[in-house]
Amino acid sequence: MIEILNISKSFNSTPVVRNISFSVDPGEVLVLLGTSGSGKTTTLKMINRLIEKDSGKIFIESEDTDKLTPYELRRRIGYVIQSIGLFPHYTIEQNIAIVPELLGWNKEQIQNKVNGLLKMMNLPLTLKPRKPHELSGGQQQRVGIARALAGNPSLILMDEPFGALDPITRQELQKEFKHLEGAIDKSIILVTHDIIEAMVLGDKICLLNEGIIQQIGTPKELLFNPANEFVREFFSQHKLQLELNTITLQDLVKIMGVDFLDTNINPDTTLAEYQTHTNKDRALNFDDLLKTYFNHRENLIKQIKHESCL
Ligand SMILES: Nc1ncnc2c1ncn2[C@@H]1O[C@H](COP(=O)(O)OP(=O)(O)OP(=O)(O)O)[C@@H](O)[C@H]1O
């Protein structure tokens, strides 16, 4: 678990992050979302001390990170960035093994870890002796994620991790990442300016503007119960698409009080995901489902507002 208490940062006397506090539980993904220059990357870099904060406290597993050296701290944190950052002269295997080597694991442990992570990221073991430039961008990003998970860190920081990928590879990796076994018990903080990505991947979203938190909550809370005009405006474009990516079949069942779902469909499926299912996998056709949603939308919004006040 990570707890951030009132951290701030100024550059040349201009505040760029102001009194930010949040916490991320194990198994939770918190997305830092906001316009360009709102302080997302600065916040992330203060956590692994690539930027030193001016004030405030950060605790990882209840330990005050100021008491650790930056080197000790970074070994405990997985870090994935948009430009991937693999070492070009190292093989794929050596790249993934960097942190386990630093942690002094034996050869067999490292072998097992590297093989397990490659399998988990759907990469063939034959890539192990290759250099990063011999892989596609999507494969390199998968290796970047594998490397971040290699030392079993409890915290993963991701800065626009899918930003450099084409839209199809990006969607594919987002989808896999959402269900990634190796990330299940980690606290994950992910920076993006892509609203749909934030909705799809975030358990919680922290929306920033000019270094100030505008709202922290579930995607549904931000979308349907915005704390202020900035939040409302931020989500006003593509509203329907965002709703379809946020509302699940389970939400509809709950509000209707009737279980209309097939037993073989996951109730956490979003309406957007349902739209892409083939006909044979669907109990209802999508148009009927959409009608049902709009018939119950107002009640659903009321319920979400009620729940976010509790
Ligand atoms: N080392 C630095 N020196 C001076 N100003 C900086 C430095 N790093 C960042 N800034 C400024 O701090 C502000 C916040 O930058 P930051 O990179 O955290 O924003 P961001 O929300 O991640 O933006 P983006 O989505 O464009 O990456 C910006 O105005 C930026 O110009």
The ligand as an SDF file (V2000), in Angstrom:
LIG
                    3D

 31 33  0  0  0  0  0  0  0  0999 V2000
   12.4090   20.0730  -14.3270 N   0  0  0  0  0  0  0  0  0  0  0  0
   11.4870   21.0300  -14.5220 C   0  0  0  0  0  0  0  0  0  0  0  0
   11.8320   22.3310  -14.4470 N   0  0  0  0  0  0  0  0  0  0  0  0
   10.9140   23.3110  -14.6080 C   0  0  0  0  0  0  0  0  0  0  0  0
    9.6080   23.0960  -14.8320 N   0  0  0  0  0  0  0  0  0  0  0  0
    9.2020   21.8000  -14.9350 C   0  0  0  0  0  0  0  0  0  0  0  0
   10.1070   20.7080  -14.7770 C   0  0  0  0  0  0  0  0  0  0  0  0
    9.4110   19.5570  -14.9040 N   0  0  0  0  0  0  0  0  0  0  0  0
    8.1360   19.9040  -15.1320 C   0  0  0  0  0  0  0  0  0  0  0  0
    7.9990   21.2400  -15.1540 N   0  0  0  0  0  0  0  0  0  0  0  0
    6.7450   22.0050  -15.3330 C   0  0  0  0  0  0  0  0  0  0  0  0
    5.8160   21.5300  -14.3590 O   0  0  0  0  0  0  0  0  0  0  0  0
    4.4980   21.4670  -14.9050 C   0  0  0  0  0  0  0  0  0  0  0  0
    3.9190   20.0590  -14.7180 C   0  0  0  0  0  0  0  0  0  0  0  0
    4.6400   19.1540  -15.5410 O   0  0  0  0  0  0  0  0  0  0  0  0
    4.2920   17.6050  -15.6070 P   0  0  0  0  0  0  0  0  0  0  0  0
    5.2550   16.9590  -16.5420 O   0  0  0  0  0  0  0  0  0  0  0  0
    4.2020   17.0650  -14.2290 O   0  0  0  0  0  0  0  0  0  0  0  0
    2.8280   17.6400  -16.2540 O   0  0  0  0  0  0  0  0  0  0  0  0
    1.9420   16.4590  -16.8400 P   0  0  0  0  0  0  0  0  0  0  0  0
    0.6030   16.6120  -16.2440 O   0  0  0  0  0  0  0  0  0  0  0  0
    2.6260   15.1560  -16.6470 O   0  0  0  0  0  0  0  0  0  0  0  0
    1.9120   16.8640  -18.3820 O   0  0  0  0  0  0  0  0  0  0  0  0
    1.9330   15.9520  -19.7230 P   0  0  0  0  0  0  0  0  0  0  0  0
    0.6260   15.2400  -19.8240 O   0  0  0  0  0  0  0  0  0  0  0  0
    2.1080   16.9950  -20.8140 O   0  0  0  0  0  0  0  0  0  0  0  0
    3.1220   15.0460  -19.6210 O   0  0  0  0  0  0  0  0  0  0  0  0
    4.6160   21.9010  -16.3490 C   0  0  0  0  0  0  0  0  0  0  0  0
    4.2460   23.2400  -16.4540 O   0  0  0  0  0  0  0  0  0  0  0  0
    6.0930   21.7240  -16.6760 C   0  0  0  0  0  0  0  0  0  0  0  0
    6.5030   22.6370  -17.6490 O   0  0  0  0  0  0  0  0  0  0  0  0
  1  2  1  0
  2  3  1  0
  2  7  2  0
  3  4  2  0
  4  5  1  0
  5  6  2  0
  6  7  1  0
  6 10  1  0
  7  8  1  0
  8  9  2  0
  9 10  1  0
 10 11  1  0
 11 12  1  0
 11 30  1  0
 12 13  1  0
 13 14  1  0
 13 28  1  0
 14 15  1  0
 15 16  1  0
 16 17  2  0
 16 18  1  0
 16 19  1  0
 19 20  1  0
 20 21  2  0
 20 22  1  0
 20 23  1  0
 23 24  1  0
 24 25  2  0
 24 26  1  0
 24 27  1  0
 28 29  1  0
 28 30  1  0
 30 31  1  0
M  END
$$$$
